[in-house]
Amino acid sequence: MVTAVSAQSLARRFGSVDAVRGVDLAVGEGEIYGFLGPNGAGKSTCVRMLCTLLRPSSGSASVAGLDVVADAEAVRLRIGVALQEAALSDNLTGRELLWVQARLYGLSSEDIVTRIDELGDLVDRGALDRFTKEYSGGMRRRLDLAAALMHNPDVLFLDEPTTGLDPASRTRVWDEVRRLREELGKTIFLTTQYLEEADALADRVGIIDRGRIVAEGTPAELKRRIGTDVIVVTVAGPTDGAATDGVAAGDAGDGHDPADPTGGLAERASQVAWRIPGVTSIDIHGAELTVGVKDGAAAVSPMAVALSEAGIRVGELTLRTPTLDDVFLELTGAHLQEEP
């Protein structure tokens, strides 16, 4: 694999806060690499270091074979960047903004006309001669992406490119990302907090939490970590008149974590669930249990019966295939899309 983006022990500190704490990664040429994590995990800080906008506190990184510190200017000529906030001037039309961007990279007038024609479908050709202040949020994001592509970069960094977009605009961005890789062979470093986005687009995914990469692999590989199927159980309370083994009804409000809304029943439910054949993992999050199991269809009925016999009332019990959020929950004890 020819490496397009790499980092070794990459770290960034802001005062006493370690935003990124020793990230190692390698992204191959022509690969879509999904960088997945909740807000505040360090995704954007990593991207800004790789794009030469922030100097690392320690460690090293290279993009397109060039060191992001020693060869920062050369790196900028080889990359396209679309950050979370679209950097658009309200006093320019879409076409004018693309011309300005292209001129900054030294493109000729002939090349600019050609590139705008090639990227026109992404922006909406009918909107190119309107001022960007008249654009919707989705149109502004797509114009920002087109601007990042004007100089035909080798590596494209997209920092949460579809945040806040409506489903139709999000789909158009997804289609363009796929086309860039499949037809043009671009390397794309995509940060996102949307599970379905990483699952749909990325060849490989790195999951970052609190400044460290906690897992990496293809979406399928990561989801296989927690078993073939997932049963999600929501504990609603004890069945009428029932006292539960190990958590006596009279003790339900004493001696337990006050943050546990079930008064200890969730923990009791996990003890019951472990007795079901085929269970491989259990994570408790409030009143919800996420149970990894080898054969979900065979385990659903025994699970419901065992919980009922233990005096535990179930509000909801569902069977589904694993998601990247399940992987993150198993690794960190928190859901991926929760605020830290």
SEFI-271483 format. One line per field, with one value per residue: residue number from 1; z, y, x of N, C-alpha, C, O in turn. Coordinates in steps of 0.1 Angstrom, whole numbers. Example, Ala and Ser with C-alpha at 12.3 -4.5 7.8 and 13.67 -1.06 7.14 Angstrom:
# residues 2
nr: c(1 2) $
n.Z: c(78 71) $
n.Y: c(-57 -22) $
n.X: c(132 128) $
ca.Z: c(78 71) $
ca.Y: c(-45 -11) $
ca.X: c(123 137) $
c.Z: c(78 79) $
c.Y: c(-33 0) $
c.X: c(132 129) $
o.Z: c(85 80) $
o.Y: c(-33 11) $
o.X: c(142 134) $
//
This chain:
# residues 340
nr: c(1 2 3 4 5 6 7 8 9 10 11 12 13 14 15 16 17 18 19 20 21 22 23 24 25 26 27 28 29 30 31 32 33 34 35 36 37 38 39 40 41 42 43 44 45 46 47 48 49 50 51 52 53 54 55 56 57 58 59 60 61 62 63 64 65 66 67 68 69 70 71 72 73 74 75 76 77 78 79 80 81 82 83 84 85 86 87 88 89 90 91 92 93 94 95 96 97 98 99 100 101 102 103 104 105 106 107 108 109 110 111 112 113 114 115 116 117 118 119 120 121 122 123 124 125 126 127 128 129 130 131 132 133 134 135 136 137 138 139 140 141 142 143 144 145 146 147 148 149 150 151 152 153 154 155 156 157 158 159 160 161 162 163 164 165 166 167 168 169 170 171 172 173 174 175 176 177 178 179 180 181 182 183 184 185 186 187 188 189 190 191 192 193 194 195 196 197 198 199 200 201 202 203 204 205 206 207 208 209 210 211 212 213 214 215 216 217 218 219 220 221 222 223 224 225 226 227 228 229 230 231 232 233 234 235 236 237 238 239 240 241 242 243 244 245 246 247 248 249 250 251 252 253 254 255 256 257 258 259 260 261 262 263 264 265 266 267 268 269 270 271 272 273 274 275 276 277 278 279 280 281 282 283 284 285 286 287 288 289 290 291 292 293 294 295 296 297 298 299 300 301 302 303 304 305 306 307 308 309 310 311 312 313 314 315 316 317 318 319 320 321 322 323 324 325 326 327 328 329 330 331 332 333 334 335 336 337 338 339 340) $
n.Z: c(0 -10 9 16 36 68 103 132 165 169 185 203 223 243 263 294 285 268 237 215 217 210 183 158 125 91 59 28 -7 -27 -10 10 41 71 98 129 156 187 194 204 206 193 166 147 155 148 120 114 121 102 79 80 95 122 143 154 189 196 180 146 112 78 45 13 10 21 48 73 88 81 53 48 30 5 10 12 -14 -25 -13 -7 12 32 57 89 91 64 44 30 11 15 -4 -29 -59 -65 -87 -89 -65 -69 -90 -76 -58 -75 -88 -67 -66 -89 -114 -149 -169 -188 -177 -154 -163 -174 -151 -135 -151 -149 -122 -119 -116 -90 -75 -84 -112 -119 -98 -97 -105 -85 -55 -27 -2 -6 -7 4 34 25 -1 3 16 -4 -24 -10 -10 -37 -41 -27 -45 -68 -77 -82 -62 -47 -22 -3 24 44 68 87 66 60 81 95 71 49 41 12 3 17 5 -21 -16 -6 -29 -46 -32 -34 -62 -66 -55 -69 -97 -101 -84 -59 -27 3 33 58 83 107 126 121 120 99 77 78 76 51 33 39 34 53 89 115 149 172 205 232 223 215 193 194 181 149 115 88 83 85 98 123 134 137 160 182 182 163 162 178 207 220 251 270 303 322 348 379 376 385 419 423 436 430 425 442 441 462 466 486 488 466 463 478 483 458 426 422 397 382 367 371 396 401 387 361 362 374 354 335 347 345 317 310 314 292 265 241 244 241 249 271 276 297 298 314 315 295 280 259 242 230 208 195 180 173 167 179 205 214 224 247 262 268 283 305 317 325 343 363 374 362 344 310 289 262 237 213 182 163 137 144 149 142 164 184 186 195 220 233 236 250 268 263 241 207 195 216 236 250) $
n.Y: c(-12 21 49 77 94 98 93 95 90 114 144 170 197 220 243 230 210 179 175 158 127 111 99 73 65 53 59 47 54 64 56 58 70 68 88 86 97 111 146 167 147 149 148 170 185 168 168 194 196 178 192 213 235 236 233 203 194 174 144 133 138 131 140 131 122 143 162 176 197 206 207 223 243 230 208 220 226 202 193 193 210 209 223 222 246 264 284 310 339 362 382 374 357 323 314 333 329 304 310 328 310 291 308 314 291 291 284 286 307 292 266 270 275 250 234 244 237 210 206 217 203 194 218 230 242 263 280 292 318 333 353 340 344 340 313 281 261 235 240 258 241 223 240 248 223 220 242 233 213 225 228 203 183 159 147 148 164 161 176 166 169 168 177 190 190 185 154 150 167 156 131 138 148 125 109 123 121 93 92 107 90 65 71 90 83 96 102 102 117 115 130 123 122 108 77 61 74 69 41 37 49 46 29 20 25 46 48 74 84 106 117 96 68 42 20 3 -5 -22 -13 -37 -55 -42 -43 -70 -75 -76 -98 -117 -109 -84 -78 -56 -45 -28 -19 -17 -18 -35 -65 -66 -67 -81 -92 -90 -114 -110 -83 -70 -60 -42 -29 -14 13 20 20 18 30 64 74 54 47 26 15 -6 -27 -30 -40 -64 -75 -79 -99 -120 -122 -131 -158 -169 -190 -185 -158 -132 -107 -80 -47 -21 7 31 25 7 -23 -36 -64 -87 -114 -148 -161 -144 -147 -171 -165 -145 -152 -169 -150 -131 -146 -155 -130 -122 -142 -136 -115 -90 -63 -57 -30 -27 -48 -56 -70 -67 -62 -56 -22 5 21 3 -9 12 17 -6 -4 20 25 44 59 66 90 107 137 146) $
n.X: c(8 6 13 -8 -15 -1 6 25 25 12 4 -14 -15 -34 -27 -33 -48 -50 -57 -53 -38 -13 -17 -16 -16 -23 -31 -40 -32 -59 -79 -109 -110 -125 -130 -140 -160 -172 -184 -157 -138 -114 -112 -114 -91 -71 -74 -68 -41 -30 -36 -19 -27 -25 3 18 21 38 52 48 38 28 17 8 34 49 63 42 50 77 75 52 41 43 26 1 -4 -10 -33 -69 -93 -122 -136 -155 -170 -182 -161 -171 -175 -200 -205 -198 -205 -213 -198 -178 -165 -154 -136 -118 -107 -94 -76 -59 -45 -31 -43 -50 -71 -85 -83 -98 -124 -129 -128 -149 -170 -168 -174 -199 -223 -223 -226 -249 -258 -275 -273 -249 -244 -255 -255 -236 -247 -274 -276 -288 -281 -273 -265 -244 -225 -219 -209 -186 -172 -168 -151 -128 -120 -112 -85 -78 -68 -46 -52 -80 -95 -122 -141 -165 -185 -213 -228 -257 -270 -299 -316 -315 -295 -274 -272 -263 -238 -226 -227 -209 -185 -181 -178 -154 -135 -139 -139 -118 -98 -91 -77 -94 -99 -121 -139 -164 -194 -215 -229 -240 -229 -201 -203 -214 -196 -168 -138 -120 -122 -114 -118 -120 -115 -115 -90 -75 -69 -91 -100 -97 -103 -120 -155 -171 -153 -150 -176 -179 -166 -182 -199 -223 -250 -272 -290 -311 -321 -345 -349 -378 -387 -395 -416 -451 -455 -431 -400 -366 -340 -310 -312 -329 -364 -368 -344 -341 -339 -317 -281 -273 -260 -269 -272 -282 -311 -327 -326 -308 -318 -310 -284 -290 -306 -286 -271 -289 -292 -266 -269 -280 -276 -250 -245 -222 -212 -221 -233 -241 -261 -274 -308 -307 -296 -271 -267 -245 -247 -244 -264 -290 -318 -324 -320 -337 -363 -358 -344 -364 -382 -366 -360 -385 -392 -374 -385 -383 -394 -397 -393 -388 -376 -354 -341 -312 -287 -252 -239 -217 -218 -224 -199 -184 -196 -190 -163 -159 -179 -198 -223 -218 -227 -233 -230 -199) $
ca.Z: c(0 -10 20 13 49 79 115 142 179 167 197 203 237 244 278 302 279 258 227 208 226 204 172 148 114 78 49 15 -18 -33 1 18 55 80 112 136 170 192 195 214 207 187 152 140 158 140 106 113 121 89 69 83 101 136 145 165 201 195 170 132 102 64 36 0 11 25 62 74 94 73 39 49 18 -5 14 9 -29 -28 -6 -7 25 35 72 93 87 50 44 18 12 11 -14 -41 -65 -65 -98 -85 -54 -75 -97 -67 -52 -85 -90 -56 -69 -102 -126 -160 -172 -196 -168 -145 -170 -175 -138 -131 -159 -144 -109 -119 -111 -75 -69 -90 -122 -119 -87 -98 -106 -74 -43 -18 9 -9 -7 15 40 17 -13 8 19 -17 -30 -3 -14 -51 -40 -23 -56 -80 -81 -85 -52 -45 -10 1 38 46 82 89 54 59 94 93 58 47 35 -2 2 22 -5 -32 -11 -6 -43 -51 -25 -41 -76 -65 -53 -79 -110 -101 -75 -49 -13 11 48 61 97 108 138 116 119 86 67 78 72 37 24 43 32 67 99 128 160 182 218 241 218 211 184 202 172 135 106 79 91 88 108 136 139 141 173 194 179 150 163 190 213 229 261 279 315 326 362 383 374 396 431 422 442 422 432 443 443 469 464 497 486 452 463 487 481 443 420 420 383 376 368 373 409 402 379 348 366 376 340 328 353 339 303 308 314 279 256 229 247 241 256 276 280 304 296 320 316 283 278 246 244 218 209 183 172 179 166 188 219 218 232 260 269 273 293 316 324 331 354 373 380 355 333 298 281 248 234 198 176 151 134 151 143 147 177 193 188 204 233 240 238 258 277 259 228 198 192 228 239 261) $
ca.Y: c(0 34 57 90 102 90 100 87 96 127 149 184 202 233 246 218 200 171 173 146 121 101 92 66 61 52 59 44 62 60 51 66 67 74 92 86 99 122 159 168 135 152 146 183 189 159 172 207 193 171 202 223 247 236 226 193 196 163 134 137 134 134 140 130 120 155 164 187 209 210 210 228 250 220 200 228 226 188 189 201 210 215 222 222 259 267 297 316 353 365 392 368 347 310 313 342 323 293 317 332 298 286 317 312 279 294 279 295 310 281 255 274 273 236 228 248 229 196 206 224 195 194 231 235 252 275 289 297 333 340 355 329 347 335 298 273 254 224 246 263 230 217 250 247 211 223 250 224 205 233 226 189 179 145 142 156 164 166 176 166 176 168 181 200 190 177 141 151 173 147 121 144 149 111 105 130 115 80 94 111 78 55 76 98 77 105 98 111 116 119 129 123 116 100 62 56 80 61 27 38 55 44 16 17 34 48 54 82 88 113 120 84 59 31 8 6 -16 -20 -14 -51 -60 -36 -48 -84 -76 -78 -109 -117 -101 -76 -77 -44 -46 -16 -23 -7 -19 -49 -69 -62 -75 -90 -88 -96 -121 -103 -69 -71 -49 -32 -23 -9 27 22 13 17 43 72 77 43 50 13 11 -18 -38 -32 -49 -77 -80 -84 -112 -130 -123 -139 -172 -173 -196 -177 -144 -129 -95 -72 -34 -14 22 35 14 -1 -33 -40 -78 -94 -129 -154 -164 -135 -152 -182 -161 -135 -157 -173 -138 -125 -155 -154 -117 -122 -151 -130 -104 -78 -59 -52 -20 -29 -58 -56 -77 -61 -64 -46 -10 11 27 -8 -11 23 15 -17 1 32 26 55 59 74 103 115 147 141) $
ca.X: c(0 13 6 -11 -16 4 9 32 25 8 -3 -16 -19 -39 -25 -32 -57 -45 -68 -49 -28 -5 -24 -9 -25 -18 -42 -35 -37 -72 -88 -117 -107 -135 -124 -153 -159 -182 -179 -147 -129 -101 -112 -110 -78 -62 -74 -61 -27 -27 -38 -9 -33 -20 15 17 29 48 49 50 28 31 6 13 48 55 61 33 57 89 71 38 36 41 15 -11 -6 -15 -45 -81 -99 -135 -138 -169 -177 -178 -155 -176 -178 -214 -205 -193 -213 -206 -188 -167 -157 -146 -125 -108 -100 -86 -65 -49 -36 -24 -49 -53 -85 -90 -85 -108 -137 -131 -130 -162 -179 -168 -180 -211 -235 -222 -230 -262 -254 -284 -271 -235 -243 -262 -246 -236 -256 -287 -276 -292 -270 -268 -258 -231 -216 -215 -200 -173 -166 -163 -139 -117 -116 -109 -71 -76 -59 -43 -58 -91 -99 -136 -143 -179 -191 -227 -234 -267 -277 -311 -312 -312 -281 -264 -270 -255 -224 -221 -225 -197 -174 -179 -173 -141 -126 -141 -136 -106 -88 -87 -76 -103 -99 -135 -143 -178 -200 -227 -226 -244 -220 -189 -206 -217 -186 -154 -131 -116 -127 -106 -126 -112 -122 -106 -77 -68 -77 -94 -102 -95 -106 -132 -168 -175 -144 -153 -188 -177 -159 -191 -208 -230 -262 -273 -303 -312 -332 -347 -355 -389 -389 -399 -429 -459 -453 -420 -387 -356 -329 -297 -315 -342 -372 -367 -331 -340 -335 -305 -269 -271 -256 -280 -273 -289 -325 -335 -324 -301 -324 -303 -274 -297 -309 -274 -268 -299 -288 -254 -272 -286 -266 -246 -242 -208 -209 -232 -229 -252 -261 -287 -318 -305 -286 -268 -263 -240 -251 -241 -276 -300 -331 -326 -318 -347 -374 -353 -341 -376 -388 -357 -361 -398 -392 -366 -393 -379 -403 -390 -401 -386 -366 -353 -330 -307 -273 -244 -236 -204 -221 -222 -185 -179 -202 -183 -149 -157 -190 -207 -228 -209 -233 -236 -221 -190) $
c.Z: c(0 0 15 25 60 91 125 156 178 180 196 217 236 259 285 296 267 248 219 215 219 194 162 137 101 68 35 4 -24 -23 6 33 64 94 120 151 174 192 206 215 201 172 144 143 150 126 105 113 107 78 71 90 116 136 156 177 201 184 156 123 88 56 22 0 16 40 64 81 85 59 39 37 7 -2 10 -6 -33 -22 -9 6 26 49 76 89 73 50 31 21 7 -1 -27 -46 -63 -75 -94 -74 -60 -83 -88 -61 -63 -88 -80 -58 -83 -114 -136 -162 -179 -186 -158 -151 -171 -162 -133 -138 -153 -130 -108 -113 -96 -69 -72 -99 -122 -108 -87 -98 -96 -63 -33 -6 7 -9 5 22 32 5 -9 10 5 -25 -23 -7 -29 -50 -36 -34 -68 -85 -83 -75 -52 -33 -6 16 39 61 84 78 53 71 91 80 58 40 20 -4 6 12 -17 -28 -11 -20 -49 -45 -31 -54 -75 -63 -65 -93 -111 -92 -64 -35 -5 25 53 76 98 122 134 113 104 75 67 73 57 28 27 39 45 76 111 138 170 194 227 236 214 202 192 194 157 127 96 88 95 99 122 142 143 155 184 191 167 151 176 194 222 238 269 291 320 341 366 379 386 407 432 430 434 430 431 444 449 467 474 496 474 452 472 482 466 438 417 405 376 378 371 387 411 393 366 351 368 363 333 333 347 324 300 308 301 270 244 232 248 248 260 280 286 302 301 321 304 284 264 247 230 219 195 174 178 179 176 203 224 227 246 269 276 285 306 324 331 344 366 379 374 343 322 291 267 246 219 194 164 149 141 142 148 161 188 196 197 218 240 244 249 269 274 245 220 197 204 230 251 274) $
c.Y: c(12 44 72 99 93 99 90 95 110 132 164 187 216 237 233 207 193 168 161 140 109 92 86 62 60 50 57 53 56 54 62 62 75 76 95 88 110 135 160 157 138 151 159 187 181 164 185 205 187 181 214 236 247 228 215 197 186 153 140 132 138 132 140 129 132 157 177 199 214 214 215 234 240 211 207 228 212 184 198 199 216 213 223 235 263 282 304 331 356 375 388 359 334 309 321 336 312 299 321 321 292 295 316 301 280 288 290 297 298 269 258 271 258 230 232 240 215 195 212 216 194 206 234 246 265 285 295 312 340 342 344 331 342 319 292 266 243 229 251 252 224 227 249 234 213 232 242 216 212 230 212 183 164 139 153 154 169 164 177 173 177 172 192 199 182 164 142 157 164 136 126 144 135 106 111 124 101 82 98 100 69 59 83 93 86 98 107 107 123 118 131 118 109 86 58 62 72 47 27 41 49 30 11 28 34 54 61 85 94 114 108 75 46 18 13 -6 -13 -20 -28 -57 -55 -41 -62 -86 -79 -89 -107 -108 -93 -76 -65 -45 -33 -21 -12 -7 -33 -52 -67 -72 -83 -84 -96 -102 -112 -88 -69 -59 -38 -24 -15 6 30 14 12 31 51 76 65 44 37 8 -3 -29 -40 -42 -63 -83 -86 -97 -123 -133 -132 -154 -178 -178 -187 -163 -142 -117 -88 -58 -28 1 27 24 5 -11 -36 -54 -84 -108 -135 -157 -156 -141 -163 -177 -151 -141 -162 -161 -132 -133 -154 -141 -117 -130 -145 -118 -90 -75 -53 -42 -22 -39 -60 -64 -70 -65 -54 -34 -5 17 16 -10 0 22 4 -12 12 33 38 54 69 89 111 126 142 147) $
c.X: c(9 6 5 -11 -11 6 15 32 21 0 -4 -22 -23 -38 -24 -41 -50 -56 -65 -37 -22 -13 -14 -19 -18 -29 -36 -40 -50 -82 -96 -115 -117 -129 -137 -151 -169 -175 -168 -137 -115 -100 -107 -96 -68 -62 -67 -46 -22 -28 -28 -15 -29 -7 13 26 40 43 52 39 32 18 12 29 56 52 52 39 68 85 56 33 34 29 2 -14 -12 -28 -57 -88 -112 -138 -153 -177 -172 -173 -159 -179 -192 -215 -200 -204 -206 -195 -176 -158 -148 -134 -114 -100 -90 -74 -54 -40 -30 -30 -51 -68 -92 -93 -96 -122 -139 -134 -144 -173 -180 -175 -193 -223 -235 -228 -244 -259 -262 -281 -257 -234 -251 -252 -247 -245 -270 -288 -281 -279 -264 -260 -244 -221 -211 -206 -186 -165 -160 -151 -126 -112 -111 -95 -68 -66 -57 -51 -68 -95 -113 -139 -158 -187 -206 -235 -245 -274 -290 -307 -308 -298 -271 -261 -262 -241 -218 -218 -212 -185 -171 -173 -158 -131 -127 -136 -122 -95 -83 -86 -85 -102 -112 -137 -158 -182 -213 -223 -229 -234 -207 -191 -208 -205 -172 -150 -126 -121 -117 -116 -118 -121 -112 -92 -69 -76 -79 -97 -100 -97 -117 -144 -172 -166 -147 -165 -188 -171 -169 -202 -216 -243 -262 -288 -302 -324 -333 -355 -365 -391 -392 -413 -438 -458 -441 -408 -377 -345 -317 -300 -329 -350 -371 -354 -330 -336 -323 -293 -266 -267 -268 -282 -280 -304 -334 -333 -317 -306 -317 -291 -279 -300 -297 -269 -277 -295 -276 -257 -277 -275 -263 -243 -227 -203 -222 -226 -242 -250 -274 -296 -317 -294 -284 -261 -258 -242 -249 -253 -288 -314 -334 -326 -329 -357 -369 -349 -353 -382 -379 -359 -375 -398 -384 -373 -389 -388 -395 -399 -400 -375 -366 -340 -325 -293 -265 -241 -222 -206 -220 -207 -180 -184 -194 -169 -148 -168 -199 -211 -220 -214 -237 -226 -212 -194) $
o.Z: c(8 -2 11 24 61 90 125 157 186 184 190 222 230 267 282 302 258 250 216 218 223 196 157 140 99 69 31 5 -25 -27 7 36 64 100 119 157 166 190 217 224 204 166 136 134 145 119 95 107 102 68 64 90 122 129 167 175 206 179 155 127 86 58 19 -9 16 45 58 81 81 53 30 32 0 -12 4 -10 -44 -25 -13 12 21 54 67 85 71 55 21 31 -4 -7 -37 -38 -61 -72 -96 -75 -55 -83 -90 -61 -59 -90 -82 -54 -87 -124 -133 -157 -176 -187 -154 -145 -169 -161 -127 -133 -152 -127 -97 -106 -89 -58 -64 -95 -124 -109 -79 -93 -98 -62 -31 1 16 -11 16 16 31 1 -16 7 4 -31 -30 -9 -32 -58 -41 -34 -77 -97 -84 -80 -56 -34 -6 20 36 66 84 81 46 72 84 78 66 34 16 -13 0 10 -22 -36 -15 -22 -56 -51 -34 -58 -84 -69 -70 -100 -121 -92 -59 -33 -6 30 53 81 90 128 143 104 99 65 56 65 50 17 17 42 49 72 115 135 176 192 230 244 209 203 196 199 154 131 96 99 106 108 132 154 151 161 195 198 160 142 185 186 231 234 274 290 321 346 358 377 397 406 441 429 431 440 421 448 442 466 471 502 471 443 473 478 463 444 410 402 364 389 374 391 420 392 361 343 363 361 326 326 344 320 290 304 300 269 238 223 255 252 254 288 280 305 294 327 302 288 256 252 221 229 185 162 187 188 181 212 236 238 256 281 287 295 317 336 342 354 377 387 380 334 325 287 259 254 212 201 155 157 144 130 158 169 199 208 207 227 252 254 257 278 283 236 225 196 202 226 259 285) $
o.Y: c(14 46 78 111 81 111 78 106 118 126 171 182 224 233 225 196 199 158 153 147 97 80 93 56 67 41 65 59 44 48 73 51 87 67 105 83 118 137 154 157 131 152 158 193 186 166 187 213 191 180 224 246 258 218 218 204 188 153 152 123 148 124 149 134 132 155 187 210 226 223 211 231 241 207 201 229 211 173 210 189 228 201 225 234 265 291 304 334 352 375 395 353 333 303 317 337 310 293 319 321 289 290 317 300 270 286 301 289 295 262 249 265 254 221 224 236 209 185 213 222 193 206 240 257 276 296 303 317 352 335 338 322 341 314 298 267 242 223 250 254 221 222 250 235 209 230 245 211 206 230 208 177 156 128 165 142 181 153 188 183 185 170 202 207 172 164 134 151 163 132 118 141 132 100 104 122 98 75 94 100 64 51 82 98 84 88 120 96 135 107 138 111 105 83 51 55 68 41 17 36 48 20 -1 39 24 65 55 89 88 113 110 75 40 7 25 -17 -1 -25 -30 -64 -62 -44 -67 -96 -84 -89 -96 -101 -95 -73 -64 -47 -28 -26 -1 2 -42 -43 -66 -84 -92 -71 -108 -97 -106 -81 -69 -47 -27 -14 -9 10 41 3 4 41 47 80 67 43 38 -2 -10 -40 -51 -50 -73 -95 -95 -106 -134 -144 -139 -162 -190 -172 -181 -156 -150 -115 -90 -57 -29 6 27 14 -4 -7 -38 -55 -85 -114 -129 -155 -161 -140 -164 -184 -149 -135 -158 -161 -128 -128 -153 -141 -111 -127 -149 -111 -80 -83 -43 -45 -20 -39 -64 -65 -66 -71 -43 -34 -11 18 18 -13 -3 24 6 -16 12 41 41 48 80 98 121 125 135 145) $
o.X: c(17 -6 14 -7 -15 9 12 38 26 -10 4 -32 -17 -47 -15 -42 -45 -64 -75 -27 -24 -15 -5 -29 -8 -37 -27 -51 -51 -92 -92 -119 -117 -125 -143 -142 -174 -163 -171 -129 -106 -90 -98 -90 -58 -51 -60 -39 -12 -21 -29 -8 -30 -5 8 36 51 32 56 32 40 10 20 35 68 41 55 33 68 91 48 22 24 22 -7 -26 -18 -33 -55 -87 -114 -141 -161 -188 -160 -180 -151 -184 -196 -226 -198 -211 -194 -185 -164 -146 -137 -123 -102 -88 -79 -63 -42 -29 -24 -23 -54 -76 -103 -103 -103 -131 -151 -143 -151 -183 -191 -180 -199 -231 -245 -234 -251 -256 -257 -285 -253 -224 -254 -242 -258 -249 -278 -298 -281 -268 -252 -250 -235 -209 -199 -197 -176 -153 -149 -142 -116 -100 -107 -93 -56 -56 -66 -56 -66 -97 -115 -140 -164 -194 -211 -247 -242 -283 -291 -296 -299 -291 -260 -250 -253 -232 -207 -208 -204 -175 -159 -163 -150 -120 -117 -130 -115 -84 -72 -94 -83 -105 -113 -138 -164 -175 -221 -215 -220 -232 -202 -183 -203 -204 -164 -157 -128 -123 -113 -122 -109 -132 -101 -82 -58 -88 -69 -98 -102 -94 -122 -144 -177 -171 -147 -166 -196 -172 -165 -212 -215 -245 -254 -297 -293 -335 -323 -366 -362 -397 -392 -421 -432 -459 -440 -406 -379 -341 -314 -291 -339 -345 -371 -352 -320 -329 -319 -294 -256 -269 -278 -293 -284 -309 -345 -339 -320 -300 -317 -289 -273 -299 -298 -265 -272 -295 -275 -249 -279 -265 -272 -238 -220 -192 -233 -217 -253 -240 -284 -293 -325 -283 -293 -250 -266 -240 -250 -252 -295 -321 -345 -331 -331 -360 -375 -351 -353 -387 -385 -359 -376 -404 -386 -367 -391 -389 -388 -410 -409 -365 -375 -331 -334 -286 -270 -242 -217 -197 -216 -203 -172 -176 -191 -164 -139 -167 -208 -205 -215 -206 -245 -215 -217 -188) $
//
